[in-house]
Amino acid sequence: MTVKVDFDITMTLIANTLYKVLASNFKLFSKAKPKTVYRSFVEGRAKIVITPKIVKVTYGKKSFNPAIMNFVKSLPTLNVPWTDNRLLEYSFE
């Protein structure tokens, strides 16, 4: 027996599962629907400025979310190898 499933349905199911896994790491989002998690974490805007030594990511005002800020603050200092070892920095407007 062969079951054929459309690619878009499969990818939607995988994405929903991954959003639920992401949300489970944050108390605030533990019961949130995948669409809410997407809007809170993925759909936000950011400005990226690349200088000779730094890649700076500045999240917009609507990206201001305590869960995102705590996560970003917990990240270690990171030099990105494929950007000539530029330092990756995060900030919020």
C-alpha positions, 0 to 999 in steps of 0.5 A: 500500500502506498500513501501519497502526501502533498509536499506542502501539507508535509512541510506544514505539519513539520513546521507546526511541530517545530513551533510547538517544540520551540514554544515548549521552551518558554512558559509564556508560550507553552500553550500557544498555537503555532501561528502565535509562535510564528508571529512572535518569533519569526515574523518580527523585523530587524535591521542588520548592519555589517561593519568590518568587524561586527554584524549587528542585528537590531530588532524593531519595536514590535519585536520587543518580547521578554522571551526573545530578549531573555533568549538573546541575552543568554546567547554566548559571544559568537564570531561567525566564520563565514563572515570573516569572523565578525562578531555577532551582536544583538540589540533592541530599539 
